[in-house]
Amino acid sequence: MNEVALLLAATIASGTPLALAGLGLLLNERAGVLNLGAEGMMLVAAIAGFATAFATGSDMLAFAAGAAAGGGMALVFGVLVIGLNTNQYATGLALSIFGGGFSAFVGAGYVGQRLSDRAQWALPLLSDIPVLGPALFRQHPLAWIALLLCVAIALMLYRTRAGLILRAIGESPESAHALGYPVRTLRLLAVVAGGALCGLAGAFLSVVYAPMWVEGLVAGRGWIALALTAFATWRPARVLLGAYLFGGLTMVQFWMQTAGVPIASYWLAMLPYVATIVVLAVISRNPTWIRLNMPASLGKAYHPGH
Amino acid sequence: MTDVRKRALVAGAGAAAAVAALGLSGCGKKEEPVAKAPPAPPKPDPLKAAWVYVGPVGDAGWTFAHDQGRKAVEKEFGDRVQTSFVEKVPEGADAERVIRDLATQGNKIIFATSFGFMEPMLKVAGEFPQVKFEHATGYKTADNMRIYDAKFFEDAYLAGVIAGAMTKSNTLGFVGSFPIPEVLRNINAYTLGAQSVNPKIRTRVVWVNTWFDPPKEAEAAQSLINAGADVLLQNTDSTAVLQTAEKNGKYAFGWDSDMSAFAPKAHLASCIVDWSNYYKKAIKDVMDGTWKVERTVWGVKEGQNALVKVSEVVPAEIRAQVDKLSAGLKDGSFAVFTGPVMDSAGKERLPKGEVASQEWRDKVDFYVRGVEGRIPAGK
């Protein structure tokens, strides 16, 4: 039973950065902006967070720095694609490539450095419950924040006026504009918020999860988060499910190796990718449903007055 | 491209002259400032030697160790040698370009320190017969290209002796990179070492299929710990496994270089490699004109491998045992792979009393008895 608890705990920890980044990208995309720069934003945020934690010893400041770095890069992206109407795909890719190189350059001096000992998180009493205690109540607070964020974003999108407006500018910026909403300002806000969440995910990786800095630390998780949002048909709860599914299967394949399951580790290594795609594709297979959820103007520039 | 930009930025922070020099040499080459002696033309030109690294010199592991060796060469030969290096060279087409650049720039000897540099180096070696090429961990040679390697399995065996004494669960863990003979040898040596003091030892292996991916290494280490392993060793290059052990209150070892600073409580010892003796010999060979094609595999005996910084928590008799075995490796009275060696299926791979040859070691494709699971293979 203990092994199950540990597997569950590792799943949540491994899924948290994907969930944070995925939810951030979902906000972007719901507003009609596709930011392929997630990987770059996470990398820059990871080194910003690590450097801050290294200098100050404070996790909170590190997360703030990571979110600021991610938000800052998203702001640049937003100004380019929303203000100057550059191509979203090309600009996003450029952001990813830039982020990879820039983080490696800035972080060169931090390779091989070690953060001071991290605090262990455990909720009193609850963490002593057998199985569930170690699995659920010894997580870093950010794991919980990711959960709460998912609920908050879902409520915001579907139950508030702000969510309606956000979806409107993603569906039909012309209509939103005609109704008097500042489409480009709101899109920029959504992009920066999404970038900040990606930044938080990056800082979580370098400060809590690894915890260390090396070039390319994010190792493709930004791309996985991007794929998750699409396979989850832009629904917050499904993004979360996909993130935990991916995280869980990553851990399960290691567990299967230690348990001596006679499958080549190469096949096991593919498992998280294949299974996550299959599961999300199956639950979202209805084409009407996808069309209904996919922001109609995703990836398209909006020029007011045209 | 990033590299070029990066170097340009680095140089920008330095003197303008340096910028010009770097700009001319191009392609991310970093000149190590040699002691600025006043111009003395009568002196013979220093021997130019270059190193090609796969990682950053600050990786605290593989590349770092090679760079320490390069620095030792500088210290030993002073202004008779001029060294330079190119770091973070991807294995592939870029490597060939870098090696050719270095040969064109007048380097007389070039060291390539990663397995994947073998084919690119072989190709360039054919074009520059007057330059000596040295390739680490490979198996192909040419008229002007030779190979060198270290005996990491000796380190792994000594680490195993300590692990066997320190484990409470009798279960060891190993984070493997790729199932190649080099790594299988280390897993086997680690297990045999542990069994020499504790016959009940089982070893569990998790493959991560990468040399360097800290979050993945950490996840693998965590899953080994979850499965009951309490002393870990890795054949990957980061400190992640060690730090994961620290977080979980378990034990682990440093690999490639002294990693004791990364996990004060979990660190039992570091398996290190010190290339300086070989690099000094290679440079001297070129200087003396005695360089010839051969394969050099050095270990504890030649001071190339060692288990260092053994933790205080290791019992005195075990430390004494490690010292005794090290001495045995040095004087040749002890060899790690001495028969009988049984594989995990119970088949005898090395008859009783026989010492493994280099050829035998090159072809290890099995787990010894006590290692659990099966080797992932295309077969």
Chai-1 contact restraints between the chains, C-beta under 6 A:
chainA,res_idxA,chainB,res_idxB,connection_type,confidence,min_distance_angstrom,max_distance_angstrom,comment,restraint_id
A,L6,B,N226,contact,1.0,0.0,6.0,A-B,restraint_1
A,A10,B,Q222,contact,1.0,0.0,6.0,A-B,restraint_2
A,G101,B,T2,contact,1.0,0.0,6.0,A-B,restraint_3
A,F105,B,K6,contact,1.0,0.0,6.0,A-B,restraint_4
A,V111,B,P56,contact,1.0,0.0,6.0,A-B,restraint_5
A,V111,B,G58,contact,1.0,0.0,6.0,A-B,restraint_6
A,G112,B,G58,contact,1.0,0.0,6.0,A-B,restraint_7
A,G112,B,A60,contact,1.0,0.0,6.0,A-B,restraint_8
A,R114,B,F262,contact,1.0,0.0,6.0,A-B,restraint_9
A,Y209,B,P215,contact,1.0,0.0,6.0,A-B,restraint_10
A,A210,B,P214,contact,1.0,0.0,6.0,A-B,restraint_11
A,A210,B,P215,contact,1.0,0.0,6.0,A-B,restraint_12
A,M212,B,P214,contact,1.0,0.0,6.0,A-B,restraint_13
A,V214,B,P214,contact,1.0,0.0,6.0,A-B,restraint_14
A,A219,B,D213,contact,1.0,0.0,6.0,A-B,restraint_15
A,F254,B,V206,contact,1.0,0.0,6.0,A-B,restraint_16
A,F254,B,A220,contact,1.0,0.0,6.0,A-B,restraint_17
A,F254,B,S223,contact,1.0,0.0,6.0,A-B,restraint_18
A,W255,B,S223,contact,1.0,0.0,6.0,A-B,restraint_19
A,Q257,B,V206,contact,1.0,0.0,6.0,A-B,restraint_20
A,T258,B,R204,contact,1.0,0.0,6.0,A-B,restraint_21
A,T258,B,V206,contact,1.0,0.0,6.0,A-B,restraint_22
A,T258,B,S223,contact,1.0,0.0,6.0,A-B,restraint_23
A,T258,B,L224,contact,1.0,0.0,6.0,A-B,restraint_24
A,T258,B,A227,contact,1.0,0.0,6.0,A-B,restraint_25
A,G260,B,E372,contact,1.0,0.0,6.0,A-B,restraint_26
A,G260,B,G373,contact,1.0,0.0,6.0,A-B,restraint_27
A,P262,B,R374,contact,1.0,0.0,6.0,A-B,restraint_28
A,A264,B,P376,contact,1.0,0.0,6.0,A-B,restraint_29
A,S265,B,W207,contact,1.0,0.0,6.0,A-B,restraint_30
A,S265,B,P376,contact,1.0,0.0,6.0,A-B,restraint_31
A,A269,B,N209,contact,1.0,0.0,6.0,A-B,restraint_32
